[in-house]
């Protein structure tokens, strides 16, 4: 069963770096991220079909804390960094 998460990670990472090179270079990087995360939000909500809440929404959200906020900010830092790096001409094979 360990191979399924590994496959998802490798496929997602590969697609991520390839698609980054095709983002419109003249598009505002903030708008690029907003649209990207809107799609990610919708996809994440659809994952509730696969992994429904085990307890009430109130109980589940009470488990959310500072690490979630820091993780979100870290992800934005990674995303902005990669968008700008690829726009500056970084070769996709170097970005692994």
N, C-alpha and C positions, 0 to 999 in steps of 0.2 A: 504493500500500500504506500510505501515511501516514494515510489516512482511517480505516482500521480502528482503530488505537490511539486516534485522536482521538475517534471515535464511542464507544468503550468508556469513555474518560475522561469525556466529557460526559454520557453516559447514567448512569454510575456516580455522578458528582458530583450530578447532578440527583436521582436516586433517594435518595442519601444524605441530602440536605437535606430532602427531602419526608418521608422515613420518620422522620427525627429528630423531627419535630413530632408523630408518632404514638406515640412511646415512652411507656409508662405513666408519668405524672408522679409517682406514689407508689411506683414501683419503685426499689429501691436502685441508685444510679448505677454502683456497682462491679459488682453482679450483672448489670446491663444490659450492661456492657462485657465481662464474662466470657462471657456467653452469646453475645454478638455475635462475639467473637474465637474461640469454639469453632466456630461456624458457619464463620467465615473460615478457620480451620485446616483443617476438613474440605474446604471448597471449594478451598483451596490445594493440599492433597494430591491432590485429583482432577485438578488441572492437570498433574500428572506424566504423565497420559495423553497430553496434548498436547505437553508439553515434557519428555520423559524425560531422566534424567541421561545425560551424555555420557561420564562417567568414573565410577569407583567412588564410593560414598557417602563413604568416607574421604577421597578426594581432593577431592571437591566440598565437604565440610564444612570442610576445611582452609583453604578460601578465605574462610570466614566470619570476621569480626573485629569490632573495636570499632565501626566505622561501623554494623554491623547492630544492635548493642546500642543505640547512640544513636538510630538510626532508630526502633527499637521504642519507646523511651522518648518520643521526640518524637510518635509517633503516639498514644500514650496521652494526652499533654498536649493534643493537638488534640481527641481524642475527648471527654475530660472537659470541656474548655472549651466545645465545641459543645453537649454534653448540658446543662450548666448554663446556658448562654446561652439555649437554647430553652426551658428550664424557667422562666427568668426572664422570658419573654415576647418574646424576639427574633423579629421578623417574618422568615419564611423568605426573603423577597426581599432582605432586608438582608444575609443570610449568604452572599453570593456572593463 
